[in-house]
Amino acid sequence: MGKGGMSHGETKDGEEENMAAWLLGVNTLKIQPFKLPCLGPHDVRVRMKAVGICGSDVHYLKTMKCAHFVVKEPMVIGHECAGIIEEVGSEIKSLVPGDRVALEPGISCWRCNLCKEGRYNLCPDMKFFATPPVHGSLANQVVHPADLCFKLPDNVSLEEGAMCEPLSVGVHACRRANIGPETNVLVMGAGPIGLVTLLAARAFGAPRIVIVDVDEYRLSVAKDLGADEIVKVSTNLQDVDQEVVLIHQAMGTGVDVTFDCAGFNKTMSTALSATRPGGKVCLVGMGHNEMTVPLTPAAAREVDVIGVFRYKNTWPLCIEFLSSGKIDVKPLITHRFGFSQKEVEEAFETSASGSTAIKLWCNCYGNKNHGMSCTAVAVHGEVLQAVVFEYYYKRSVLDRHKTPDSSLVWILPQGCRRPLETSVHSGLICPDLLQAEKTV
């Protein structure tokens, strides 16, 4: 199995230079060349179309570390991603060039006991995008094992596909806590992970969900996403007891499971105090390496503390949730950027600002406003259809129409008026495609 975008290697002659966002030091990020490894027989080469910026990426940029992971040498950043297959290895039959895929970013060894038990997310030899010293996916292209590239259905966009990564954290947490129709849930923190955990808990059947945060805007987003009640709290540890009363009032019944999606002294203390006797607290966020929390009172109430680290076997379920409409992640996508030096820096600054940004995406190919790539379908040189892969939305088919003056025009999906970014694959002809803006 190849190591994906994990290490350097020579690119093939004649290919365009692959560029990536390199973390070079504290607050120092630079777009510069990134040589892809050779394509292994079980690998695929993927053109990145949607790469998200995660809180861990910002931590690395600001401090060169996140939790116990420390950046000691230049590293390509980014791990939330989806794109379009450009090339497949000799042994790959399940994917073909042009397929739109979401990438699971971690490559485990599949030999250790944890991997054999199915808990590959805990593999000590895990090679995970943008986890030092492994390179990430904020690049034009990456090479990755085909087994970790999941084909997206036509009604799931590339951005939504990339959202499978953060959503997987929430899905894995809900599995760990056995969330179901009789589980009332408290979520500590309305950041991106807290919000996807809210969505996952609802999809798993949780009948009542309360979410707390210090930020009114994020609480309003949580309410719009379906939280039954929201509770604004402070950062003061002395307010825990008072806020637990407010949480119980909002829940109206016992808190069966609490997800701490922040990972601070205050949030964990509140979680342990608010959860009912015999309930569960899942530590999802990793804000602090060390915390002082009231464990003895929680132990006396037999509150179980469950660790959550990344995810395992979640992509198929996430894609099913997205395709069925059971989960809608589009409201979480607040900002989009291109892939120039200026835009990538702006994306990280926006993410770190803590304003109204929730999920931010970089389009690593083309201008951020060019929302579609297009492949024409031809028979004997006559263009019959154009299949449009919309970066922001979904896969669509454009029918060709003849106008009275015999010129070619294309019918764009309703509501779409963005210019097309053409991509003509070998053997396919696409004349007059740039006339697409002349819609009728």
N, C-alpha and C positions, 0 to 999 in steps of 0.2 A: 504493500500500500504506500502510495506517495505521501509526502508530508505537506501537501497543499501549499498554501502561501506561507509556509513555515520557515523556509530558508531560501537563501539566494541560489541562483543557478543561471545558466546562460539562456537568453532568449533566442528564438530561431532567427536566422538571417531573413531580412526583409520585413520583419514585423515592426510595427510602430513601437516606440519606446514606452514601456509601461511606467506610469507615474503613480506615486503614493504619498500619503501624508505621514511624514516621519516625525516622531517625537525625539528631539535632539537634546533637550534639557528643560529645566523649569521654565514654563511659559514660552517655550521655543518649539514651534511646529513649522515644518517646511515641506513643500511639495517638491519632490525630487525623484530621480529614477529608482525603480525597484525591479530587479531582475527576477523573473519567474523561474521556479524550478522546472526541470524537464517533466513532461507529462507522463505519468506512469500508466500502466495498462488498466488500472482500476480508478484512474483519476478523470476529472473533467476540468476544462479551462472555462471560467465564467467571467463574462463582462459585467462588472458591477453597475447596477442602475439605481439602487437605493441602499445607502449605508447610513445607519443611525448613529447619533452621538449619545452615549450612555453616561450616567453619572460617574462610572468608573473611569471612562476616558478623560473626563474633566479632572478627576482626582490625580490621574497620572500626569496630566499637563501641569497642574498646579504644584504638585509635591513630588512627582516621580515615583509615587508608590500608591497602592490601594490595598488596604488590609495588610496582609503579610507579604504581598507581592511587591518587589522593588525593581524599578527599571535601572539597569546598570550600564546599558549601552543603547545606541540609537535603535528605535523600534517603530515599525509601522503600526498605526493605531486603528481601532475600529473592529467591531465584532457583530453588530446587528446588520444583516445584509441579505440582499436578494439580487438576482441578475439573470442574464440570458446566456445559455450554453453556447460557447463558441467552438469548442473542440472536445471530443471524447476519446478516452483511452481505448486501446485495441480490444479489451475484454468487455467493454460496456455495451450492453444491448438495451437497457431500460431508458436511456436518455439519448437525445439527438440534438445537434445544433439547432438553435432556435427555441428550445424548451425554456420556459421561465421557471426558475427554481428559487426556493428559499434555502439558505445554508445553515446547518447546525454547526457551530464554530469549533467544537471540541473533538479532537481525535484521541481516543483512548487506546491502550495497548492491546486489549482483548485477550491478554494472557494472565493477568494477575487474578487473585481470588475475588476481588471486588468486581472486576469486569465479568468474571464467570458467574457471579451471583446476580448479575444484572444491574449492579449499582456502579455503572461505568463512570458516572459523574464524579465519583470519589477516587478514580484511578490515580495513583501517585505519579504515573508517567504521562498524564494528560497533556496534550499539546493543544492549547486553546488560543484562538485568535486574540492577539493583543494582550496576552498575559506573559510577562517577561519570562524568558527571552524570545518568545514566539511572536512572529510578525502577524499583523492584523489584516483587515480587509478594506480599509479606506484607500482604495487604489482603483486604477482603471480595470485591472483584471487580477484574478487570483486562480491558483490551481488548488483543487480540493478533492477529497475522495468522493466518488459518485454516490456511495452509500449514505453520505451526509448531505446530499442535495435532493430536496424534495420538490417534485413537480407541482406547480400551482394550477388549480382548475381555472377555467376561463373567467369566472366571475370574482376571482381574487387578484387584486393588483399586486405589483411588485412591492410597493410600500407596505401593503398589508402583509405580504409574505415576509418582509423583513421584520415586521412586528411580531412574528412568531417567536423571536428570541426573547424579548422581554415578557411576552405573554406566557412563554414556557415556564418562567419563574413562578408566576401565579398559578398555573396549572399544576406544576410539581408540588407547590406548597399545599394546594387543595387536596391533592392525592395523599400527601404525607399526613394530613389532618383528617382524612376520610370525610370530607365535606359532603353533605347530602341534604335531602329535603327536611330533615329534622334538626339541622345545625344552624344555630343563630351565630352570626359572625361579627366580630369587631375588627376593624382594620386601623392600625396605628400608622398614620402617614398617608397623605394624598398626593405623593409624588408619583412619577411614572410607574414604579413597581407597586405601590399601594393601589393605584387605579386599575392596573391590569389584574391585580389580585381580587379587587372588587368584581371586575367583569367575570373572572374565572369562577369565583364563589357563586355568583348568580347562575352561571351556566351549569354548575354542578348541583344546583337546586336549593341553595341556601335561602330560607324563607324570609329572613330579616337580616339586614346588613347595616351596621352603623360604622361610620368612618370619622376619624378625628385628625385634626391638623392645626397648625398655628396660622395658616394662610387662608384668608377668606376666599380668594380667587380659586384656589385649588379645591376648596370645599364646595364651591359652587359647581365646578366641573364634576366633582364626584356626585353631587345631587343630580345633575343632568344625566349622568351615566347610570343612574338607578339606585343610588344609596337611599335607604329608607329614611335615615336621619343622619345629620352631620352635627359634630360638636367641635366648636373652636376652643382650643386649649392654649396654655402658655408654655414657655420653656423653663419655668420655675419648678424645681423639684418639690418645693414646699406646697405646691398646689395639687399634688397627686390625689390626696384623699377627697378634696372637694370635687375634682373633676371625675373621679370614679362615681360619685353620686350622680353627676350629670349624665354620665355614660349609661348607668343603670336606668335612669329615667327615660333616656332616649330609646334604649333597647326594649324596655317594658317587660322583660323577662330575663332569665339568666343568659350570660355570655358563654356559649359552649366552646367556641374557639376564637382566640385572638391571634391575628397576624401582626407581628411587629415588623413593619416594612421600613423602619428608620434605623433602629439598632443603637439607640442612645440610652443613657441611664434613666432619663425621664420616661421615655416610651416603654422600656422594658419593665420599669417599676409599675407604671400604670397598667400594663398588660397583665402582670402577675396579680395585681390587686383586683382588677376588674373581672377576671375570669372566674366562673363559678367553681365550687368544689367539684373535683373530678373532671374538670375541663382541660383544655389544651392551649398552650401558648407556643406558637411557631415563630422562631427567630429567623426572619427572612432578610432584613437589612443588616448591613455590616458597617454601621457608623463608627463604632468604637471597638477597638480590640479588647479592651478591658472595661468591665462595668461593675459597679457596686449596687446590688439590687436585693430586695427582701425575699431571699429564697426560703428561709425557714418558715414564715407564715404560708408561703405557697406550698411547701412540702407538707405542712400540717393539713392542708386542704386537698392534698394529692393532685395538685395541678401538674400535668405533664409538660415538660419543656422539650420541644422538638426542634432540631436543627434543620435548616433548609439550605442546600448548596447547589446552585445552578439548577439542573434538571436532567431527566433521562426519559427517553422514549416519548417525547411530548409533541414533536412536530406533526405527525399524522393527525392527532386529536386537535391541535391548534388549527390546522388547515381545515378540518371538518367543521369546527366551530365557526370559522370565518366564512366558509363557503355556504353553510346552512343559514347564516344570519343570526345564529345564536349569540355570537359575540360580534360587536361592531367596534373596531379600533380606530376608525377614521376620525372621530372627534378628538382623539389624542394627538393627531398630527397637526402641529401648530405652525411650523416654520419649515421652509425649504431653501436650500442653497445649491449653488453650483460647485465646481471643483477647482476654482482658481485659488491662488494663495490668499488673496483678500477674502474670498467668500468662506473658505474653510476657517480662517482666523475669526471671521465674524460669527460663524456658526458656533464655535467654541465659546466665544465671548457671550453670545446670546444664551447658550445653555447654562453657563456659569452665573449669569446675572440673577437668576432666580425670579425673573419677572413673570410674564405670562407664558413662557416657553414650557412645553411638556415634552413632546417628541419632535426632534429636528432631524431632517434628512439631507444628505448630500447626494446629488446625482453625479456620479463619477464619470459620466460620458455626456458631453454636450452641455448646452446652456440649460439652466434650471427651468426656463420657460418653454423649452422644447419638450413637451410632455409625451411625445410618442415616437416610437421607431416603427418602420413600416417595411414589410416584405411583400412583394407582388407575386401573384400566382399567374403563370403564363402557360398557354397551350399553343404550340406552333407559333410562338412569337406574339400571339394575341393576348394582351393582358386582360384577364377576366375579373380578378378580385385583388384587393390589397388587404392583407391581414395586419391589423394595427395593434401593436402592443403598447397600451397607454401606460406611461410611467406612473401617472397619478391614479389611474382608475383600473381598467380591466382590458382584457383582450376583446377586440371587436373585428368585424369583417366589413370592409367597405365595398360596395358594389360600384362597378364602372358604369357610367352613363354617357351616352352620346348627346351632345347639344345640337341644336339645329345647324350650327356651322361646322359640325363634325369634330370639334375639339373635345379632348377628354377632360372630364371633371370627375371628382370623387365625392361621394356623399359621406360626410363625417357623422359619427354618432351624435344624437341630439344633445345640444348644449356644449359641444366641443368645437372650439374655433381656434385652437392653437396650431402653429405651423408644424409640419411633419419633419422629423429627422430621418432621412432615408437610410436604409441599410439593405442593399441588394445582395442576396446570397448567390453563390455560384450556381449558374444554370437558370437563374430567374431574371426576367427582364422587367424593368419598371420605368417605361418612358412617361414623360409628362407628369411624374408624381408630384413635382413641386407645384403643379397647378391645383393642389389639394385645397389651397386657401380659397379657391373660387367655388365655394359651396353653394348649393341651391336649396 
